Amino acid sequence: MNSWRPASAFAEAPADHRRLWRRWLAGLLLIAVSTAAQSPIDELTGLERVWNEAHIRGDAAALDALFADDIVITVPGMAMMGKSASLAVFRTGRMKFDRYETSDVQVHAYGESAVVTGRLQRSRTNNGRTFEDDWRFTKTYVRRGGQWKVAAFHASEMPR
């Protein structure tokens, strides 16, 4: 018997199955990015693209795969957050990004850790209100179990 099902079957699947499927795909994507890269700089540059795209899509599963369990997120105008609080923002759909662009990105690898810095310009809607952010950011990665994870993200307002 043929077990092939059309793509519409995904949309009809229960929400918990769709979440599990998305999480599995996000993990597979991270593995593909990690193993296909030739150097830590290439790996981290690819993960930065995954980070940005996950924010635009509101993809909590991809961010869950990127975040270290003990991540610390510090951004202007918000309380410091850990992994569960940050992912909850995406899972509830309270915040949506229309723009999430980085520039002036520099990646520095130091063995099992790395620092990424740059400029982040983003447009977001949070509880029906629109905000424009223009920040400098610093992101700290650590390699755990052969995979890069974001251990800290800090942003501050761009000087005017």
C-alpha positions, 0 to 999 in steps of 0.5 A: 500500500502506498503511504504517500499523502499530499501536502495538504495533509500537513495542514490537516494534521493536529497542531502538536504534530505540525509543531513536532514536524517543524521542530524536526525540520529546524533541527535538520536545517541546523545540522545541515548548516553546521555540517556543510560549512567549511569553517567556524566562521562559515557555520556561524554566518549561516546560523546568523541567517537562520536566526534572522529568518526565524525571527521574520517567520516567527519560527519558535522551533528554529529559535529553540534549536539555536538557543542554549538552554541557559541563554540570556537575552537583554534588549532595550525596553524589555525585561531580561529573558531566558529561553522559555520567556523568549520562546513564549513571545513567539509561540503566542504570536504577540510579536511579529516582525516585518523587518529583521535585517543585520549589517556590519556583521563581524564574526570572531571564533575562539575555539569553542566560543564565538562573538558576533557583532553588528547592527540590527534594524527591525520593525515589529508589531507587538500587541497591535502596536508597531515599533522600529528598532535600530540597535547594535548587538553582541551575540555570544555562541558556545559550541556544545555537543558539536553544535553552536548555540546562542548563549547570550544576546545583548542589544543597545540603541544606536547612538543618534 
